[in-house]
């Protein structure tokens, strides 16, 4: 080959490597000289290459024509005690789409610091003002990274200003320094472990000052001079259960924001395999709360495709009535499936007890003692599960199962758990599994959990769906493993007298501000059961609400029918239209950005949800035990527009009115503990 041809070919290959642009309105990655650009029609982040150890130059909000210029050109990602001179740098981009992952651009950047290899995979989606970054480490790192969090109140002024300047101890996942001293801060700490917690959201509002630390997966930073803002999302478990936790998630100093806590220690690393750290997400917005919440939720809707035939569901689960597992026979299942079909329920889920070797009160297993644990119990199902599965197919009800992975030796039997799920899928066609009892107390256990999910997805062509229980233990919270299915939020039982409709509604209402409601399974139990477990004069006892109202409290999410439906009284089947009517609009409702409206549920409030899709959407309104038959409800409707409300279900009337200057509409419900579902349009 001549030198001229060699140079031409080399330049051609370099150009292929340095430009990946599907459509600038969709997404792109571009390398010019020493600068990497990643963006789409709404956002662009520009980096100084720095041999792969990227330094953010700016973040551009394209919709609002605002650029954030980084004031300190430090590497975005920082590992303590490493030589910061990067080597072995490279990058490439690829477009990815699977059965569960929406189409997006993934830009991989790799480099080495000393003997530590770092891989950063940036993700960007079409028409979404957000860029995410997944971080992987491989090799050997120096020193120790985790420090015990110090309390600034216990330190003197000088020391408190430098509280987190001990860079030889604290990894930084991402950071940017913005000019200005007038920044409002809103952080949100989330809690799961709902068996013990009944408030899942802890917001904090303040203004940025000198160096301070904050707990929480989410941080909104808004410039008070321009009303433009950014948000930072740490894709990690809830703060209280994160691995290698330094005591905080964010450090701010006026406009300087650092995200800390990798979830990894040097001891967790492997020289042969990549170890995934927690991920960092940055988004832009302007104009206030509705814009920032919409941007946040649009990003989360890209965790997983929402397909109506796969991801929309009304699930009956056998655990809600707390009955003996000895009742879970073939005949029992067929009766439940028949009742599900009558009501319009789409999935019948056998919880704990269907499997071989189960007994009352024993949920853990060890494969060495019983290798056939996750096979149908021969006493309950002498014909196997085939007759039950066939009954479900006959009546259009999917049969689903429960599985509690083995926890022995940091989940060392993850592959056997995966094989058990794959076998049930292949033998019986079971596509949905509730995963309970998980524990991830260290990185090895977490890695094996992900390997279990990935193996199942790989060997079932991504046809299996998981309901991931977050009611107890050290689990993934609201921002990890969400690509595998949805989240089973809480256990509340009439048998224990701890189910109250307004409390469950309140949990959904509070979470829906930050997390797409359709990603949560929300329960309602049999209100006629265990009436004696509640005080006779308790106004909030389930028996005081209609069956339809209790179902309606779950409609913004994925409804969980937390009972044996065949045991319902005949009256529950006389009005079967609500569930079937809901099924006709369920997917359309969930396509919108769902946000809470009205007042926080208290048992006596006017409250609800709004599903927003441009100039149309849905309002789901609840009049709890409020004495007022009419109320002015604060919504996200644009002020001054005319809104048409068409009732779909419940007790609402057709309404046409002008939205007030504060975004409120006046609604009327004649009875306490009633609801109305409207479809709306504005002009």
QUIJOJO-V393910 format. One line per field, one symbol per residue. psi: psi as a letter, one per 20 degrees, with the letter a starting at -180 (. if undefined). burial: I if it has 24 or more other C-alpha atoms within 12 Angstrom, else O. Layout:
psi = ???
burial = ???
//
This chain:
psi = pqhghggggggggghghipoogpiifrqppoodkppppabihqpppqpglkhmqppgrppnhhjlppoppiomqphpppqjqpjoqrkqrqrqqpppahhpqprppoppqrpodjpppppoppprplplqpqoppqqqbpqqaqhpqppqohhiqrgghhhkhkjmijhoqpgqqqoqrqjnpqpoqopqqclihhqjoipnqppaqpcapqqqqqipppppoihijqrqqpponrrqgijqqlpjirhqpqndjpppprnhjqrhhiqqihqpppaqqppprqrqiaghghhggghhghijhqpnphigipqopppihhikrqiiimrgggghgggghghhijphpoooapiiqpjqrpiohqqphhhnikglqpphhhmhjaighgghgghhjkppprrqpoqpipllkikhhhgghgghghghhijpippporjqpmirhghgghghhgghggggijkkiqppoopkirroaibijqjiiicapogqopqhhikjppghgghggggghihipphijpppqpaohiqkhiiqqhjoijqhijqqhgggghiihhboponmrohiiqrhhhihnjhgghghhhjggggihropqqrbqppiijrprbqpopndjrbqpoppoblpipiqqoppajqppiqpppoopgrbjqrpqprpprhjjqqpqpphqqlrrppqpqqq.
burial = OOOOOOOOOOOOOOOOOIIIIIOIOIIIIIIOOOIIIIIIIIIIIIIIIIIIIIIIIIIIIIOOOOIIIIOOIIIIIIIIIIOIOIOOOIIIIIIOOOIIIIIIIIIIIIIIIOIIIIIIIIIIIIIIIIIIIIIIIIIIIOOIIIIOIOOOOOOOOOOOIOIIOOOOIIIIIIIIIIOOOIIIIIIIIIIIIIOOOIIIIIIOOOIIOIIIIIIIIIIIIIIOOOOIIIIIIIIIIIIIIIIIIIIIIIIIIIIIIIIIIIIIIIOIIIOOOIIIIIIIIIIIIIOOIIIIIIIIIIIIIIIIIIOOOIIIIIIIIIIIIIIOIIIIIIOIIIIIIIIIIIIIIIIIIIIIIIIIIIOOOOIIIIIOOOOOIIIIIOOIIOOOIIOIIOIIIOIOIIIIIIIIIIIIOOIIIIIIIIIIIIOIIOOIIIIIIIIIIIIIIIIIIIIIIIIIIIIIIOOIOIIIIIIIIIIIIIIIIIIIIIIIIIIIIIIIIIIOIIIIIIIIIIIIIIIIIIIIIIIIIIIIIIIIIIIOOIOOOOOIIIIIIIIIIIIIIIIIIIIIIIIIIIIIOOOIOOOOOIIIOIIOIIIIIIIIIIIIIIIIIIIIIIIIIIIIIOOIIIIIIIIIIIOOIOIIIIIIIIOOIIIIIIIIIIIIOOOOIOIOOOIIIIIIIOIIIIIIIIIIIIO
//
